Amino acid sequence: MKNTTPHIASAPSAPSARPARTVLISGASVAGPALAYWLHRHGFVPTVVERAPALREGGYAVDFRGEAHLAVLRRMGILDELRAARTGTGSMSYVNSAGKPQAKLPADLFAGDLEVLRGDLARILHDATKEHTEYVFGDSVTSLAEDADGVHVTFERGAPRRFDLVIGADGLHSRTRALAFGPEERYVKHLGVYCAIFTTANHLGLDRTGHAYRTAGRLVAMYSARENTEAKAVFYFGSPQLDLDRRDVARQQELLTERFAGNGWQSDHLLEQMRQAPDFYFDSVGQVHMDGWSRGRVALLGDAAYCPSSLSGMGSGLALVGAYVLAGELAAAGGDHRTAFARYEREMRAYAEGCQKMGDGVAKLMVPGSRLLAAFLNRYYKVMPYLPGKDMAAKIARKAAENITLRDYTTDRAAAR
């Protein structure tokens, strides 16, 4: 990122006494629509802007675990719909180069209480909000100028507009964060791993399960999806930070081919299928660490503020809980963003950091750097089901996911009247 200074301007003026009502949300994946849902419930007027031309329906499976995650889904009224869309994926098997299972990991280790495809979750959230939320696809924020009464926002394509507040829910590589807080490299910690995922045919006939093949510095996996009618192919490889254009899909696919050609098992076949995939996704695996999540009338939510990494299994649940708390605190503060943003961070800070810990160290286990370590892990997984404490990892993940007490902001508002 060439520019090293934030693109947000603030005019020196007295604070406005007018409570915030209009809120621009950048990002229409998970955190953004969830926030729009709760803001509308509390009487705010949300607008969501999304760089992609339409809803992104690809991606990997996402997990929810513990009562905090399920409570938010239940209060949103979408828990039953998500249960109907659940992947139902069972155990995951690690296989050798011939495809013979060598070890089996239980579903609760990586799927939690409820697992759905990220695209299905995005669609359900969009459907729950589209009637009362303005969605602007194919556009993005280019500058933010704050004064006492709001934020003047310019866009890549649309005309400038004013909003009382701006929330960045635009992911690991948040443009809102760059505009308001500064360059990405200040906040994003690369975990030494890159990931690619895309939809492919279920040519192995996987039945609500997955197979994974690990070699030194590389992992290839497939798991069934959508009632076994298709599959997701996943590639992980270890690497220091690469100088790649995140929108250059052709170069990303070339790099993946360079890394995995001749790797064994299904690697070559999946690389061939990759070229026809309708939803190829490639990115670094990282975490976001920030001292503060708001600056003036701009705040960050979900991965933009506290990404725990895709390896943590916590990202979507953390984003939904964060959206619930942020909207609730804005409502409890009567639209006073200074009070609300401070309370939001106070409520969420320890919880987010606990979820981030679940991603620490996973990268090295996912793609061990040496052949010796890869062989050791393959053997360890084979005997793990027979060892004491075999379910310890799942218990630790559940504890982290439940380590927050959710306020009932609707009840709080009624009591305050």
BELZI-V561561 format. One record per residue. PHI is phi in degrees with one decimal (* if undefined). OMEGA is omega in degrees with one decimal (* if undefined). D_CENTER is the distance of its C-alpha to the mean C-alpha in whole Angstrom. Layout:
PHI;OMEGA;D_CENTER
PHI;OMEGA;D_CENTER
This chain:
*;-170.8;22
-73.0;-177.7;26
-76.4;-175.9;26
-106.0;178.1;26
-122.5;179.2;26
-62.9;179.9;24
-95.8;178.8;25
-100.6;179.3;25
-112.1;180.0;29
-125.2;177.2;30
-86.3;179.2;34
-72.3;-179.1;36
-152.9;-177.1;37
-70.0;178.8;37
-59.8;178.1;34
-82.8;177.4;34
-88.4;-177.9;35
-74.4;-179.8;33
-68.1;-179.8;30
-69.7;176.6;27
-134.6;-179.2;26
-93.9;-175.2;25
-133.0;172.8;21
-92.0;177.8;19
-114.1;176.5;16
-94.6;179.5;14
119.0;-177.1;11
-118.8;-179.8;11
-86.9;-178.6;8
-120.7;-175.8;7
-61.6;-176.5;8
-62.3;178.0;11
-61.8;177.4;13
-62.8;177.2;12
-64.4;178.9;14
-58.6;178.9;17
-58.2;-175.8;18
-72.3;177.2;18
-61.7;177.8;20
-62.0;178.7;22
-58.3;-178.3;23
-95.3;173.8;24
94.3;177.3;26
-89.1;-179.5;24
-115.5;-177.2;24
-92.4;170.3;21
-127.4;-179.6;20
-114.3;175.4;17
-111.6;-175.3;17
-137.5;-178.8;15
-61.9;-178.7;16
-64.3;-178.2;16
-72.2;179.4;19
-155.7;178.8;18
-58.4;178.7;15
-83.7;-175.3;13
-108.1;177.3;14
-91.1;174.8;13
104.0;-174.1;10
-88.3;174.4;10
-80.2;178.5;11
-120.6;-171.3;8
-117.6;169.3;10
-127.5;-179.1;12
-144.5;176.4;15
86.2;-172.9;17
-68.2;-179.1;19
-61.6;178.5;17
-61.5;-176.4;14
-67.6;179.8;17
-64.1;178.3;19
-64.6;178.3;16
-61.6;179.5;16
-65.9;-179.1;20
-68.3;175.4;21
-79.9;179.3;19
79.2;-177.6;21
-116.0;-176.1;18
-62.4;-179.0;19
-64.4;179.6;21
-66.2;177.7;20
-67.9;177.5;17
-63.1;178.1;19
-68.0;-179.1;21
-98.5;-175.1;18
-60.6;-178.1;17
-71.6;-177.2;18
68.6;-177.8;20
-66.4;179.1;20
-94.0;-176.0;22
-69.3;177.0;23
-110.6;-179.7;22
-105.2;169.6;25
-89.1;-173.8;25
-119.9;174.1;28
-90.7;-175.1;31
-63.5;178.0;31
-88.9;179.9;34
86.1;-180.0;31
-83.7;-179.9;32
-60.2;179.9;30
-112.6;-178.6;31
-157.4;-177.5;28
-132.6;177.7;26
-105.9;-177.6;23
-68.6;-176.1;23
-62.0;-174.7;20
-67.9;178.6;19
-72.7;-176.3;19
-129.1;-176.2;15
-109.5;177.9;15
63.8;179.9;16
-84.4;-177.0;17
-151.7;178.7;16
-124.7;177.2;14
-134.9;173.9;13
-71.7;-177.8;12
-57.0;178.4;9
-63.5;176.9;12
-65.9;177.5;14
-61.8;179.7;11
-60.9;-180.0;11
-64.7;-178.8;15
-65.2;177.6;16
-65.0;178.3;14
-63.9;179.4;16
-62.2;-178.6;19
-77.2;-174.1;19
-124.5;-169.4;19
-64.7;-178.6;21
-76.5;-177.4;24
-125.8;-179.4;24
-123.4;174.6;21
-80.1;175.7;22
-106.5;177.0;20
-119.0;179.7;20
-93.8;177.1;19
75.1;-179.6;20
-148.3;180.0;20
-154.3;-178.6;19
-76.8;177.8;20
-114.9;176.2;23
-157.5;179.0;24
-132.3;177.3;24
-129.6;-174.6;28
-97.7;170.2;28
-133.8;-174.5;31
-65.6;-172.7;32
-108.5;-179.1;32
164.9;-178.9;28
-128.7;174.5;26
-87.9;-173.1;28
-117.6;171.3;25
-107.2;-174.6;26
-124.3;179.9;24
-64.0;-176.9;24
-122.9;-175.1;26
-80.3;178.9;27
-70.8;177.8;29
-60.2;179.1;28
-143.8;176.6;28
-115.1;176.5;28
-138.4;176.4;25
-69.5;-177.9;26
-139.8;173.9;22
-129.2;179.1;19
-119.4;175.9;16
-89.5;176.3;13
-124.0;-169.6;10
-109.0;163.6;9
83.0;-175.9;7
-54.6;-177.2;8
-101.9;-173.0;11
-53.0;173.6;12
-72.7;178.1;15
-60.4;178.4;16
-62.3;179.5;15
-63.3;-179.5;18
-67.7;-172.6;20
-93.8;-172.5;21
-121.4;-179.5;20
119.1;-170.9;21
-59.7;-178.0;20
-57.2;-174.7;17
-63.4;176.4;19
-72.0;-168.2;19
-122.8;-174.9;16
-94.6;177.8;14
-103.8;177.9;15
-74.2;-176.4;15
-94.9;174.9;15
81.8;-176.4;18
-138.0;170.1;16
-117.0;-176.5;15
-135.1;171.5;13
-132.4;179.3;15
-148.6;177.5;14
-160.1;178.8;16
-86.7;179.5;18
-145.3;177.2;22
-72.4;177.7;25
-83.6;-172.4;25
-73.3;176.3;28
-88.3;-178.5;28
65.5;-179.9;29
-64.9;-177.5;26
-113.8;-180.0;26
51.7;179.8;23
-151.4;179.2;23
-143.1;174.5;21
-123.7;179.0;23
-133.2;-178.9;22
-129.4;-174.3;24
-117.7;171.5;24
-131.1;-176.9;27
-58.0;176.7;27
76.2;-176.4;24
-145.1;174.2;22
-144.1;175.2;21
-121.4;-179.2;21
-141.5;170.8;20
-136.0;171.1;20
-141.3;-176.2;19
-72.0;-179.4;21
-149.1;176.5;19
49.8;177.7;21
57.6;176.9;24
68.6;-178.5;24
-80.8;177.5;25
-150.1;179.2;22
-142.2;172.9;20
-107.7;174.6;17
-102.2;-176.3;18
-129.8;176.2;16
-123.5;171.1;18
-123.0;171.9;17
-145.4;-179.8;19
-82.5;-179.8;20
-169.8;167.5;21
-66.1;-178.2;21
-57.8;-179.0;20
-107.0;177.0;21
-89.2;-176.8;22
-123.3;171.4;21
-76.4;-176.3;20
-65.2;-179.4;17
-107.5;179.7;18
-91.6;-175.8;21
-62.8;-178.9;20
-60.4;179.3;24
-68.2;178.5;24
-62.2;179.3;20
-68.9;175.0;22
-62.4;-180.0;25
-62.8;179.6;24
-62.9;177.8;22
-64.4;178.1;26
-60.1;-175.6;27
-78.2;-169.4;25
-116.9;179.5;26
-59.7;-179.2;29
74.8;-177.3;31
-72.1;-179.5;29
107.5;-177.2;30
53.4;-175.7;29
-94.9;-172.2;27
-55.5;-175.7;26
-65.5;179.1;29
-62.8;-179.3;28
-68.3;176.0;25
-64.3;175.3;25
-65.6;-179.2;28
-68.2;-178.8;25
-55.1;-175.3;23
-64.6;179.9;25
-100.9;-175.6;25
-66.4;-178.2;21
-81.1;-169.6;20
-142.3;-178.0;16
-60.5;179.7;16
-130.5;-179.5;13
-143.5;178.8;14
-165.6;171.6;12
-76.5;174.7;13
-102.0;-175.7;11
-150.7;174.7;11
-123.2;176.4;11
-115.0;178.3;11
-126.6;-178.1;15
-134.1;177.0;17
-74.8;178.7;20
-148.7;-175.0;19
-106.1;179.3;17
-140.7;175.0;19
-146.9;-176.3;22
63.3;-177.6;25
-93.8;-179.4;23
-113.6;177.1;20
-135.1;-179.3;17
-116.5;-175.1;13
-141.5;174.2;11
66.2;-176.2;7
-58.4;179.9;6
-61.5;-176.1;9
-102.4;-170.2;11
-150.4;179.0;10
-54.1;178.9;7
-89.6;-177.1;8
90.9;-179.6;8
-66.9;179.7;7
-81.4;-176.5;10
-79.0;-173.6;10
72.6;-173.3;9
-117.8;-168.8;8
-56.8;-176.2;4
-70.1;177.6;5
-62.7;178.3;9
-63.4;179.2;8
-63.8;-179.6;7
-67.5;176.7;10
-64.3;178.5;12
-60.7;178.5;12
-63.3;178.4;13
-60.6;-177.3;16
-70.0;-178.5;17
-61.1;178.9;17
-64.3;179.8;19
-63.4;179.5;21
-69.6;174.4;22
-62.8;177.8;23
-67.4;-178.6;25
-63.3;-179.5;26
-90.3;178.8;27
64.5;179.6;29
87.5;176.3;27
-76.2;-172.2;28
-67.9;-179.5;25
-62.3;178.9;26
-66.3;-175.7;26
-64.7;-178.1;23
-64.0;178.5;21
-65.2;179.7;23
-69.4;176.6;23
-56.7;-179.8;19
-67.9;178.6;18
-62.5;-179.6;21
-71.8;-169.4;20
-100.8;-169.9;16
-56.9;-177.2;17
-64.8;179.7;18
-64.3;-180.0;16
-63.4;-179.6;13
-65.5;176.3;15
-64.8;177.8;16
-68.1;178.6;12
-64.0;179.6;12
-61.0;179.1;15
-66.4;178.8;14
-90.8;-179.7;13
-66.0;175.2;16
83.3;-177.7;18
-67.7;-176.9;16
-57.8;-178.6;16
-67.0;177.2;20
-77.3;-179.2;21
-67.8;-179.2;18
-130.0;-179.3;21
-57.6;-172.2;24
-75.9;-178.0;26
-123.2;177.6;29
-64.9;-179.8;31
-64.7;-179.9;32
-67.8;177.7;29
-61.9;178.7;27
-64.7;178.7;31
-62.5;-179.3;31
-64.8;177.9;27
-61.2;177.6;28
-69.9;-179.4;31
-62.2;179.5;29
-62.5;-179.4;27
-66.3;-177.5;30
-98.1;-174.7;32
-54.8;-179.4;29
-60.9;-177.7;30
-103.7;-176.9;33
-93.4;172.8;32
-61.5;179.0;32
72.3;-177.1;29
-62.5;-179.7;27
-101.6;-176.9;25
-64.3;-178.1;24
-61.0;179.2;21
-64.9;179.1;20
-67.4;178.4;22
-64.3;178.9;20
-63.3;179.2;16
-64.2;-179.9;18
-61.0;178.2;20
-64.3;-178.6;17
-68.1;-176.3;15
-99.9;-172.7;18
-82.5;175.6;19
-156.9;175.1;19
-105.4;-177.0;22
-84.1;174.0;21
-75.0;172.5;23
-94.4;-173.7;25
-69.0;176.6;25
-66.0;177.1;27
-64.1;179.2;29
-59.7;179.9;29
-67.4;179.8;30
-63.9;-179.3;33
-68.3;-177.5;34
-77.9;-178.1;34
-75.9;*;36
